[in-house]
Amino acid sequence: MKKRRRLYVLCEDALQQRFVERLADRWGIGPRQRKIDASPKARGSAAQYVIERYGREP
C-alpha cells in the first residue's frame, strides 16, 4: 500500500510557484495532494505575506 504524500508551500511569487509545481510533479505528488499558496500581486510585501501565514497552516 502506497503512503499518501501531502505538500503545502507558501510562495512569494509565480516563479517560485511554478518551480514547486514542477518539482512536485517529478516527485509524484499530484495536484490533489498539494497546496501551493502564492502571495497576491500588488498587495504589499510578499515576504510579509509568507511570514504572517507560516504558523497558521498545517
NUVEX-111860 format. One record per atom (N, C-alpha, C): residue number from 1; atom name; x, y, z. Coordinates in Angstrom, 2 decimals. Each point is the difference from the previous one (the first is absolute). Last residue first. Example, Ala and Ser with C-alpha at 12.3 -4.5 7.8 and 13.67 -1.06 7.14 Angstrom:
! residues 2
+------+-------+---------+---------+---------+
! lovo ! guvex !    east !   north !      up !
+------+-------+---------+---------+---------+
!    2 !     N !   12.85 !   -2.25 !    7.08 !
!    2 !    CA !    0.82 !    1.19 !    0.06 !
!    2 !     C !   -0.77 !    1.09 !    0.73 !
!    1 !     N !    0.29 !   -5.72 !   -0.07 !
!    1 !    CA !   -0.89 !    1.19 !    0.00 !
!    1 !     C !    0.90 !    1.20 !    0.00 !
+------+-------+---------+---------+---------+
This chain:
! residues 58
+------+-------+---------+---------+---------+
! lovo ! guvex !    east !   north !      up !
+------+-------+---------+---------+---------+
!   58 !     N !   -1.28 !   24.00 !    8.26 !
!   58 !    CA !    0.45 !   -1.33 !    0.50 !
!   58 !     C !    1.33 !   -0.41 !   -0.55 !
!   57 !     N !   -1.37 !    5.28 !    0.73 !
!   57 !    CA !   -0.34 !   -1.12 !   -0.87 !
!   57 !     C !    0.57 !   -1.31 !    0.54 !
!   56 !     N !    0.82 !    4.32 !    2.14 !
!   56 !    CA !   -1.44 !   -0.34 !   -0.01 !
!   56 !     C !   -0.34 !   -1.25 !   -0.76 !
!   55 !     N !    4.46 !    2.28 !    0.46 !
!   55 !    CA !   -0.41 !   -0.79 !    1.16 !
!   55 !     C !   -1.43 !   -0.49 !   -0.02 !
!   54 !     N !    1.79 !    2.76 !   -3.64 !
!   54 !    CA !    0.88 !   -1.15 !    0.25 !
!   54 !     C !   -0.50 !   -0.88 !    1.15 !
!   53 !     N !   -1.68 !    4.37 !   -1.94 !
!   53 !    CA !   -0.74 !   -1.24 !   -0.16 !
!   53 !     C !    0.80 !   -1.25 !    0.39 !
!   52 !     N !    1.84 !    4.52 !    0.15 !
!   52 !    CA !   -1.26 !    0.04 !    0.74 !
!   52 !     C !   -0.75 !   -1.32 !   -0.04 !
!   51 !     N !    4.01 !    0.54 !   -2.55 !
!   51 !    CA !    0.29 !   -0.03 !    1.44 !
!   51 !     C !   -1.29 !   -0.02 !    0.81 !
!   50 !     N !   -0.30 !    0.52 !   -4.71 !
!   50 !    CA !    0.43 !   -1.36 !    0.35 !
!   50 !     C !    0.21 !   -0.10 !    1.52 !
!   49 !     N !   -1.04 !    4.24 !   -1.71 !
!   49 !    CA !   -1.13 !   -0.90 !   -0.24 !
!   49 !     C !    0.35 !   -1.42 !    0.45 !
!   48 !     N !    3.39 !    3.24 !   -0.08 !
!   48 !    CA !   -0.87 !    0.16 !    1.16 !
!   48 !     C !   -1.22 !   -0.91 !   -0.10 !
!   47 !     N !    2.90 !    0.19 !   -3.66 !
!   47 !    CA !    0.66 !   -0.67 !    1.11 !
!   47 !     C !   -0.86 !    0.09 !    1.26 !
!   46 !     N !   -1.37 !    2.34 !   -3.82 !
!   46 !    CA !   -0.24 !   -1.44 !   -0.16 !
!   46 !     C !    0.65 !   -0.78 !    1.13 !
!   45 !     N !   -1.85 !    5.21 !    0.06 !
!   45 !    CA !    1.19 !   -0.84 !    0.03 !
!   45 !     C !   -0.35 !   -1.48 !   -0.10 !
!   44 !     N !   -3.71 !    3.24 !   -1.94 !
!   44 !    CA !    1.00 !    0.23 !    1.05 !
!   44 !     C !    1.16 !   -0.98 !   -0.13 !
!   43 !     N !   -3.59 !   -0.18 !   -3.11 !
!   43 !    CA !   -0.67 !    0.05 !    1.31 !
!   43 !     C !    1.01 !    0.19 !    1.13 !
!   42 !     N !    0.37 !   -0.93 !   -5.08 !
!   42 !    CA !   -0.28 !    1.39 !    0.37 !
!   42 !     C !   -0.77 !    0.13 !    1.31 !
!   41 !     N !   -0.16 !   -4.88 !   -1.71 !
!   41 !    CA !    0.78 !    1.09 !   -0.61 !
!   41 !     C !   -0.50 !    1.35 !    0.50 !
!   40 !     N !   -0.28 !   -4.63 !    2.95 !
!   40 !    CA !   -0.70 !    0.73 !   -1.06 !
!   40 !     C !    0.84 !    1.17 !   -0.51 !
!   39 !     N !    2.15 !   -4.63 !    1.96 !
!   39 !    CA !   -0.53 !    1.28 !    0.46 !
!   39 !     C !   -0.70 !    0.72 !   -1.16 !
!   38 !     N !    0.16 !   -5.38 !    0.29 !
!   38 !    CA !    0.86 !    1.11 !   -0.37 !
!   38 !     C !   -0.63 !    1.30 !    0.45 !
!   37 !     N !   -0.37 !   -5.58 !    1.04 !
!   37 !    CA !   -0.62 !    1.29 !    0.25 !
!   37 !     C !    1.00 !    1.12 !   -0.31 !
!   36 !     N !   -1.13 !   -5.54 !   -0.79 !
!   36 !    CA !    1.05 !    0.99 !   -0.19 !
!   36 !     C !   -0.67 !    1.37 !    0.05 !
!   35 !     N !   -0.91 !   -5.53 !    1.18 !
!   35 !    CA !   -0.59 !    1.33 !    0.04 !
!   35 !     C !    1.14 !    1.01 !   -0.06 !
!   34 !     N !   -1.02 !   -5.71 !   -1.07 !
!   34 !    CA !    0.82 !    1.17 !    0.30 !
!   34 !     C !   -0.83 !    1.28 !    0.00 !
!   33 !     N !   -1.50 !   -4.55 !   -1.15 !
!   33 !    CA !    0.78 !   -0.20 !    1.22 !
!   33 !     C !    0.84 !    1.22 !    0.37 !
!   32 !     N !   -2.70 !   -0.30 !   -3.99 !
!   32 !    CA !   -0.91 !   -0.17 !    1.13 !
!   32 !     C !    0.73 !   -0.18 !    1.32 !
!   31 !     N !    2.36 !    0.40 !   -4.24 !
!   31 !    CA !   -0.67 !    1.24 !    0.37 !
!   31 !     C !   -0.94 !   -0.12 !    1.20 !
!   30 !     N !    4.04 !   -3.59 !   -0.33 !
!   30 !    CA !   -1.00 !    0.55 !   -0.92 !
!   30 !     C !   -0.65 !    1.26 !    0.52 !
!   29 !     N !    4.85 !   -2.57 !    0.60 !
!   29 !    CA !   -1.04 !    0.58 !    0.86 !
!   29 !     C !   -0.97 !    0.73 !   -0.92 !
!   28 !     N !    4.27 !   -2.24 !   -1.20 !
!   28 !    CA !   -1.20 !   -0.83 !   -0.04 !
!   28 !     C !   -1.09 !    0.48 !    0.94 !
!   27 !     N !    4.49 !    1.89 !   -1.22 !
!   27 !    CA !   -0.02 !   -0.87 !    1.18 !
!   27 !     C !   -1.23 !   -0.88 !    0.04 !
!   26 !     N !    0.46 !    3.22 !   -3.44 !
!   26 !    CA !    1.12 !   -0.92 !   -0.13 !
!   26 !     C !    0.04 !   -0.99 !    1.15 !
!   25 !     N !   -3.17 !    3.47 !    0.13 !
!   25 !    CA !   -0.32 !   -0.94 !   -1.08 !
!   25 !     C !    1.10 !   -1.05 !   -0.15 !
!   24 !     N !    0.79 !    3.50 !    2.98 !
!   24 !    CA !   -1.00 !   -0.92 !    0.54 !
!   24 !     C !   -0.41 !   -1.03 !   -1.06 !
!   23 !     N !    2.85 !    3.46 !   -1.36 !
!   23 !    CA !    0.71 !   -0.90 !    0.91 !
!   23 !     C !   -0.96 !   -1.03 !    0.59 !
!   22 !     N !   -1.81 !    3.41 !   -2.65 !
!   22 !    CA !    0.78 !   -0.93 !   -0.83 !
!   22 !     C !    0.76 !   -1.00 !    0.86 !
!   21 !     N !   -2.40 !    3.39 !    2.23 !
!   21 !    CA !   -0.92 !   -0.87 !   -0.72 !
!   21 !     C !    0.75 !   -1.02 !   -0.84 !
!   20 !     N !    2.49 !    3.36 !    2.19 !
!   20 !    CA !   -0.50 !   -1.01 !    0.95 !
!   20 !     C !   -0.97 !   -0.96 !   -0.69 !
!   19 !     N !    1.62 !    3.64 !   -2.55 !
!   19 !    CA !    1.10 !   -0.89 !    0.37 !
!   19 !     C !   -0.48 !   -1.13 !    0.90 !
!   18 !     N !   -3.03 !    3.45 !   -1.10 !
!   18 !    CA !    0.22 !   -0.91 !   -1.13 !
!   18 !     C !    1.12 !   -1.00 !    0.30 !
!   17 !     N !   -0.79 !    3.36 !    3.22 !
!   17 !    CA !   -1.14 !   -0.90 !   -0.09 !
!   17 !     C !    0.18 !   -1.01 !   -1.13 !
!   16 !     N !    3.13 !    3.49 !    0.53 !
!   16 !    CA !    0.16 !   -1.03 !    1.02 !
!   16 !     C !   -1.13 !   -1.02 !   -0.06 !
!   15 !     N !   -0.41 !    3.64 !   -2.84 !
!   15 !    CA !    1.17 !   -0.77 !   -0.40 !
!   15 !     C !    0.27 !   -1.13 !    1.00 !
!   14 !     N !   -3.39 !    3.26 !    0.84 !
!   14 !    CA !   -0.42 !   -1.04 !   -0.95 !
!   14 !     C !    1.17 !   -0.87 !   -0.44 !
!   13 !     N !    0.32 !    2.38 !    4.86 !
!   13 !    CA !   -0.36 !    0.42 !   -1.35 !
!   13 !     C !   -0.31 !   -1.19 !   -0.90 !
!   12 !     N !    0.94 !   -0.31 !    4.78 !
!   12 !    CA !   -0.03 !    1.45 !   -0.12 !
!   12 !     C !   -0.45 !    0.45 !   -1.39 !
!   11 !     N !   -1.37 !   -4.68 !    2.87 !
!   11 !    CA !    0.92 !    0.60 !   -0.97 !
!   11 !     C !   -0.16 !    1.51 !   -0.03 !
!   10 !     N !   -1.12 !   -4.86 !    3.06 !
!   10 !    CA !   -0.28 !    1.43 !   -0.12 !
!   10 !     C !    1.06 !    0.60 !   -0.91 !
!    9 !     N !   -1.98 !   -5.30 !    0.63 !
!    9 !    CA !    1.09 !    0.94 !   -0.21 !
!    9 !     C !   -0.55 !    1.42 !   -0.08 !
!    8 !     N !   -1.10 !   -5.64 !    1.18 !
!    8 !    CA !   -0.55 !    1.35 !    0.11 !
!    8 !     C !    1.16 !    0.97 !   -0.06 !
!    7 !     N !   -1.33 !   -5.60 !   -0.90 !
!    7 !    CA !    0.97 !    1.08 !   -0.13 !
!    7 !     C !   -0.73 !    1.33 !    0.11 !
!    6 !     N !   -0.40 !   -5.85 !    0.72 !
!    6 !    CA !   -0.64 !    1.31 !    0.03 !
!    6 !     C !    1.08 !    1.05 !   -0.03 !
!    5 !     N !   -0.77 !   -5.69 !   -1.06 !
!    5 !    CA !    0.86 !    1.14 !    0.24 !
!    5 !     C !   -0.83 !    1.27 !   -0.04 !
!    4 !     N !   -0.88 !   -5.60 !    1.00 !
!    4 !    CA !   -0.43 !    1.26 !   -0.62 !
!    4 !     C !    0.94 !    1.11 !    0.39 !
!    3 !     N !    1.16 !   -5.35 !   -0.54 !
!    3 !    CA !   -0.20 !    1.04 !    1.00 !
!    3 !     C !   -0.39 !    1.30 !   -0.72 !
!    2 !     N !   -0.87 !   -5.24 !   -1.73 !
!    2 !    CA !    0.80 !    1.22 !   -0.11 !
!    2 !     C !   -0.35 !    0.99 !    1.09 !
!    1 !     N !   -0.21 !   -5.56 !   -0.07 !
!    1 !    CA !   -0.83 !    1.18 !    0.00 !
!    1 !     C !    0.88 !    1.24 !    0.00 !
+------+-------+---------+---------+---------+
